[in-house]
């Protein structure tokens, strides 16, 4: 089955201040920039939908702050708005008033979501079973709000018009300081919500797959796109950043890092509180590659389509409009390279992060000469080591690192080389790839002999600097 009319019903309001309260005769407002705005499919505002979105924007998210609205998708609030819009569209197409929804109608809505297929590939479902369940729970919460707003008794209740029930569970976890904490999670229950699918944990991307992606990128005819994809893969491999974090990377962050004697690249940390950031140690060689792209490719495009006086400052931009790329587009870039490389193995942007974290733990485990995962996990509770891990990976909850730790110990079974600094081995691997790329450019005639010599001289000089920095970062024996 295919639901009608797939037009996006969500738009983001870039700048918005809402009334909060009066205090001592003064009007106090609350910032709600980037708040999603829901419309019906005919373009008219969905009032009850937008009242609900304003209400949940006050709910506490990570760290007790309001739910995230950042990035081009609107953050957590944007995700909730898109899920609720599925019900808005369904009611519009079926000519059903939201207040007239009963248990059968709600079950029919979830069944339609579950069976919806792609237009291009009719045998492929649009969403996973787990995503369908998430939409069901979020729309139940929305309908509960509808019932309260309109004063409909037992609109959503165990024996109500819609037979849904909110249950609470206790979850224990270790915070970023290694302290054991408890949080309470609410979950909506309904007969249409299945047990779901087992959560799939992606493996780190295979180095041979990365090589194939890079080879495929060499055949990209558009020079701007080719260099942008090179920068994307370099950043994914060498920083472990999430694609949303790279979408927010700014030219000023790169320039600031390049001016440092010991370069550290600033990244927003998306899985934290709004405003959270971290700095990642990077090589001067990587920064040189990024600066070249800024000077030769990015800035001319921004100048042509936007004007340098109106430059938004983001590093990754569209070659046809100069606008900042969204995180989803960065993910699509890897998907396109996978198709071009005819790779059958899994490959996505986040798998680069898995590889980065796993490789980092391999190096850290070997540096500290651990033999058992539990020994290494014990070290994670120490302040110095936690700071080191958090600096590189941006993880807030050390429990989420277990997968990487076990993968690292599996890899160490056949791991023989000893290098004291994680930065050193990453630096060596980066420059090896850069020299191979230069040689390929010379062989294909993209570089003259003089250009090759000039670039190689610069590369060797940068490598020498970076190795000195890596030695300083390494631990004393």
C-alpha positions in Angstrom: 0.0 0.0 0.0 1.1 3.6 -0.7 -0.3 6.5 1.3 -1.5 9.5 -0.7 0.4 12.8 -1.1 3.9 12.7 0.3 4.4 16.5 0.4 6.3 17.5 3.5 4.0 19.0 6.1 6.7 20.4 8.3 8.6 23.7 8.0 11.0 25.1 10.5 10.6 28.7 11.9 14.2 30.1 11.9 13.6 32.8 14.5 10.8 32.6 17.1 10.3 34.1 20.6 7.2 32.9 22.6 5.6 34.2 25.7 6.9 32.6 28.9 5.5 34.7 31.8 5.3 38.1 33.5 7.8 38.9 36.2 7.8 42.1 38.3 5.9 43.8 35.5 8.2 42.6 32.8 7.3 40.3 29.9 9.6 37.3 29.7 9.9 35.3 26.5 11.4 31.9 25.7 13.5 31.2 22.6 12.0 28.7 20.3 14.1 29.2 17.2 13.9 26.3 14.6 10.5 25.2 16.0 8.6 23.0 13.5 5.4 24.3 12.1 2.8 21.7 11.0 0.4 22.3 8.1 -2.5 20.2 6.7 -1.9 18.8 3.2 -3.9 21.7 1.7 -1.4 24.2 3.2 -3.6 25.5 6.1 -2.1 25.5 9.6 -2.8 22.5 11.8 -3.7 24.4 15.0 -3.9 21.4 17.4 -0.7 20.0 15.9 1.2 23.2 16.5 -0.2 23.6 20.0 1.1 20.1 20.8 4.6 21.0 19.3 4.8 24.1 21.5 3.8 22.1 24.5 6.5 19.4 24.0 9.1 22.0 23.3 8.9 22.7 27.0 9.6 19.1 27.9 13.0 18.2 29.4 15.5 16.4 27.2 19.1 15.4 27.8 20.6 17.1 30.9 17.2 18.6 31.9 17.2 21.1 29.1 14.3 21.4 26.6 14.2 18.9 23.7 16.6 19.6 20.9 15.5 21.7 17.9 18.9 22.2 16.3 20.2 21.2 12.9 18.3 21.3 9.5 15.9 18.6 10.6 14.7 20.4 13.8 16.3 17.9 16.2 14.2 15.8 18.4 11.2 18.1 18.2 11.4 18.0 14.4 11.4 14.2 14.5 8.3 14.2 16.7 6.6 16.7 14.4 7.3 14.6 11.3 5.9 11.5 13.0 2.7 13.3 14.2 2.3 14.7 10.6 1.8 11.1 9.4 -1.5 11.0 11.4 -2.4 14.6 10.2 -2.1 13.4 6.6 -4.0 10.2 7.2 -6.9 12.1 8.8 -7.0 14.6 6.0 -7.0 12.0 3.3 -9.7 9.9 5.1 -11.7 13.1 6.0 -11.6 12.2 9.7 -11.7 14.8 12.4 -8.9 14.1 14.9 -11.3 14.2 17.8 -13.3 11.4 16.1 -10.5 8.9 16.0 -11.3 5.7 17.8 -9.4 2.5 18.5 -10.2 0.9 15.1 -9.3 4.1 13.2 -6.0 4.3 15.1 -5.2 0.6 14.4 -6.0 1.1 10.7 -3.6 4.1 10.6 -0.8 2.0 12.1 -1.6 -0.9 9.7 -1.3 1.6 6.7 2.1 2.7 8.0 3.2 -0.9 8.4 2.3 -1.9 4.8 3.4 1.3 3.0 5.9 0.6 0.2 8.3 2.7 -1.9 7.2 4.2 -5.2 10.4 3.2 -6.9 10.7 -0.2 -5.3 7.2 -1.6 -4.6 8.7 -4.6 -2.9 10.5 -2.5 -0.3 8.7 -1.1 2.7 9.1 2.6 3.5 9.9 2.1 7.1 11.1 -0.5 9.5 8.9 -2.1 12.1 10.7 -0.3 14.9 10.1 3.1 13.2 6.4 2.2 12.8 6.3 1.5 16.5 8.0 4.8 17.3 5.4 6.7 15.2 2.6 4.8 17.0 3.9 5.8 20.4 4.4 9.4 19.4 1.0 9.7 17.9 -0.6 8.2 21.0 1.1 10.9 23.0 -0.3 13.5 20.6 -3.8 12.1 20.8 -3.6 12.0 24.6 -2.9 15.8 24.4 -5.8 16.2 22.0 -8.1 14.5 24.5 -6.9 16.7 27.4 -7.2 19.9 25.3 -10.7 19.2 24.1 -11.8 17.8 27.4 -12.7 14.3 26.0 -12.9 11.9 28.9 -10.8 8.8 28.5 -9.9 9.7 24.9 -6.6 7.7 25.3 -6.8 5.3 28.2 -6.5 1.5 28.9 -10.3 1.2 28.6 -10.8 4.4 26.6 -11.9 5.4 23.1 -8.4 4.7 22.0 -7.1 1.9 24.2 -3.6 3.1 24.9 -1.7 3.1 28.2 1.3 5.1 29.3 3.8 3.0 31.4 6.9 4.0 33.2 10.1 2.1 33.5 13.3 2.6 35.5 16.7 2.7 33.6 20.0 2.7 35.3 23.1 4.0 33.5 26.6 5.5 34.0 26.8 9.2 33.2 29.8 10.9 31.6 31.5 11.0 35.1 31.1 7.3 35.6 28.4 7.9 38.3 25.6 5.4 38.5 22.3 7.2 37.8 18.6 6.3 37.4 16.2 7.8 34.9 12.5 7.1 34.3 11.3 6.5 30.8 7.7 6.6 29.7 6.4 4.3 27.0 3.0 4.1 25.3 1.4 0.6 24.9 -1.3 -0.3 22.4 -2.3 -3.6 20.7 -1.1 -2.2 17.3 2.5 -1.8 18.6 4.5 -5.0 18.0 7.4 -6.4 19.8 9.6 -4.8 17.1 12.7 -6.0 15.5 16.0 -6.7 17.2 18.2 -3.6 17.2 20.9 -4.0 14.7 24.3 -2.8 15.6 26.4 -1.9 12.6 29.9 -3.1 12.3 32.8 -0.7 11.6 33.3 0.0 7.9 35.7 -2.4 6.3 39.0 -0.7 5.3 38.8 -2.5 1.9 35.4 -0.9 1.4 36.7 2.5 2.2 39.5 1.9 -0.4 36.8 1.0 -3.0 34.8 4.2 -2.2 37.9 6.3 -2.6 38.7 4.6 -5.9 35.2 5.2 -7.1 35.5 8.9 -6.1 38.5 9.3 -8.4 36.1 8.6 -11.3 33.7 11.4 -10.2 33.7 13.8 -13.2 32.6 16.9 -11.3 35.8 18.2 -9.6 34.0 20.2 -6.9 32.0 17.1 -5.9 35.1 14.9 -6.0 37.0 17.1 -3.7 34.0 17.6 -1.4 33.6 13.8 -1.1 37.3 13.4 -0.4 37.1 16.0 2.5 34.0 14.2 3.8 35.7 10.8 3.9 38.9 12.3 5.4 36.9 13.9 8.2 34.8 10.8 8.8 37.9 8.6 9.1 40.0 11.0 11.1 37.6 12.6 13.5 34.9 10.0 14.2 32.3 12.8 13.8 28.6 12.1 13.2 27.3 13.3 9.9 25.1 15.9 11.7 28.2 17.2 13.4 30.1 17.6 10.1 27.1 19.4 8.6 27.6 22.0 11.3 31.3 22.3 10.8 32.3 25.8 9.9 35.2 27.3 7.9 36.1 29.3 11.0 36.6 26.1 13.0 39.1 24.8 10.4 41.0 28.1 10.1 41.2 28.3 13.9 42.6 24.8 14.2 45.1 25.5 11.4 46.5 28.4 13.4 47.2 26.2 16.4 50.7 24.7 17.1 48.9 21.6 18.3 45.7 21.6 16.1 42.4 20.8 17.7 39.2 20.9 15.6 36.0 22.1 17.3 32.9 20.0 16.7 29.3 20.3 18.0 28.3 17.2 19.9 24.8 16.3 18.8 24.2 13.6 21.4 24.5 16.0 24.2 22.8 19.1 25.5 22.3 22.1 23.2 25.6 24.0 23.0 27.7 20.9 23.8 30.9 20.8 21.9 34.3 19.0 21.9 37.7 19.4 20.3 39.3 16.6 18.4 43.1 16.4 17.7 43.7 16.5 13.9 46.7 16.5 11.7 48.0 19.6 9.8 47.9 17.5 6.7 44.1 17.0 7.0 43.7 20.7 7.7 45.8 21.6 4.6 43.4 19.4 2.5 40.4 21.2 4.0 41.9 24.6 3.5 42.6 23.8 -0.2 39.0 22.8 -0.7 37.8 26.1 0.9 40.1 28.2 -1.2 39.8 26.5 -4.6 36.3 25.1 -4.6 34.0 26.1 -1.7 34.6 29.9 -1.6 34.2 30.5 -5.4 30.8 28.6 -5.3 29.6 30.7 -2.3 30.8 33.9 -4.0 28.9 33.0 -7.2 25.6 32.0 -5.7 25.3 33.8 -2.4 28.1 36.4 -2.2 30.9 36.4 0.3 29.2 39.2 2.3 26.3 36.8 3.0 28.5 33.7 3.6 26.8 31.4 6.1 30.2 30.0 7.0 29.4 26.2 6.8 32.2 24.1 5.3 30.0 21.6 3.3 28.0 23.5 0.6 26.0 22.6 -2.5 27.9 23.1 -5.8 24.7 24.5 -7.5 23.4 26.9 -4.8 26.2 27.5 -2.3 23.8 26.6 0.5 24.9 24.5 3.5 24.4 20.8 3.0 22.1 19.0 5.4 23.3 15.9 7.3 21.1 13.6 5.2 22.9 14.9 2.0 26.3 13.9 3.5 24.9 10.4 4.2 23.6 10.3 0.6 27.1 11.1 -0.7 28.5 7.9 0.8 25.5 6.0 -0.6 26.2 7.3 -4.1 29.9 6.3 -3.8 28.8 2.8 -2.7 26.6 2.5 -5.8 29.4 3.8 -8.0 31.9 1.4 -6.5 29.4 -1.5 -6.9 30.0 -2.5 -3.3 27.8 -5.2 -1.9 29.0 -4.8 1.7 27.3 -2.4 4.0 28.7 1.2 3.9 27.2 4.3 5.4 28.6 7.5 7.1 28.0 6.3 10.6 30.0 3.1 10.0 33.1 5.4 9.6 32.4 6.5 13.2 32.2 2.9 14.4 35.6 2.2 12.7 37.2 5.3 14.3 36.0 4.4 17.8 37.0 0.7 17.4 40.5 1.7 16.1 40.9 4.2 18.8 40.1 1.6 21.5 42.5 -0.9 19.9 45.3 1.7 20.3 44.3 2.7 23.8 44.0 -0.9 25.0 47.4 -1.7 23.6 49.0 1.4 25.0 47.8 0.5 28.5 48.5 -3.3 28.0 45.2 -4.7 29.0 44.3 -8.3 28.6 40.6 -8.3 29.5 37.7 -6.1 28.6 36.7 -5.6 32.2 40.2 -4.1 33.0 39.7 -1.6 30.3 36.2 -0.7 31.3 37.5 -0.1 34.9 39.9 2.5 33.4 37.0 4.3 31.8 35.8 5.3 35.3 38.9 7.3 35.9 38.7 11.1 35.3 41.8 11.4 33.1 40.9 8.6 30.8 37.3 9.5 30.5 38.3 13.0 29.4 40.6 11.5 26.7 37.8 9.2 25.4 35.2 12.0 25.5 37.5 14.4 23.7 37.8 12.0 20.7 34.4 10.4 20.5 31.8 12.7 22.1 30.2 9.9 24.1 28.4 11.0 27.3 27.4 7.6 28.6 30.3 5.1 29.0 27.9 2.1 28.9 27.5 2.8 25.1 31.2 2.1 24.6 30.9 -1.6 25.4 30.4 -2.7 21.8 33.6 -0.9 20.7 35.6 -2.3 23.6 34.6 -5.9 22.7 35.3 -5.3 19.0 38.7 -3.9 19.9 39.7 -6.9 22.0 38.6 -9.2 19.2 40.8 -7.3 16.8 43.7 -7.4 19.2 43.9 -11.2 18.9 45.8 -10.6 15.7 47.2 -7.2 16.4 50.9 -7.2 16.8 52.3 -3.7 16.1 53.0 -1.4 19.1 52.7 2.3 18.8 52.4 4.4 21.9 50.2 7.2 20.4 46.8 6.8 18.8 47.5 10.1 17.0 50.8 8.8 15.6 49.3 5.7 13.8 46.4 7.8 12.4 48.9 10.4 11.2 51.0 7.7 9.4 47.9 6.2 7.8 46.6 9.6 6.6 49.9 10.5 4.9 50.2 7.1 3.2 46.8 7.7 1.6 47.7 11.2 0.6 50.9 10.1 -1.1 49.0 7.4 -2.9 46.5 10.0 -4.1 49.3 12.3 -5.4 50.9 9.4 -7.3 47.6 8.5 -8.8 47.1 12.1 -9.9 50.6 12.1 -11.6 49.9 8.8 -13.3 46.6 10.0 -14.7 48.1 13.3 -15.9 46.1 15.4 -13.4 49.4 16.7 -12.0 52.5 17.7 -13.8 55.9 16.4 -12.5 56.6 19.9 -11.0 53.2 20.0 -9.3 53.7 16.5 -8.0 57.1 17.4 -6.5 55.7 20.6 -5.0 52.7 18.9 -3.4 55.0 16.0 -2.2 57.4 18.5 -0.6 54.5 20.2 1.3 53.2 16.8 2.4 56.5 15.7 3.7 57.0 18.9 5.7 53.5 18.6 7.2 54.1 15.0 8.1 57.2 15.9 9.9 55.3 18.5 11.9 52.4 16.2 12.7 54.7 13.4 13.8 56.3 15.8 16.3 52.9 16.7 17.6 51.9 13.1 17.8 55.0 12.3 19.9 54.1 15.1 22.3 50.5 13.7 22.6 51.7 10.2 23.2 52.1 9.1 26.8 55.5 9.1 28.6 56.9 5.6 29.2 
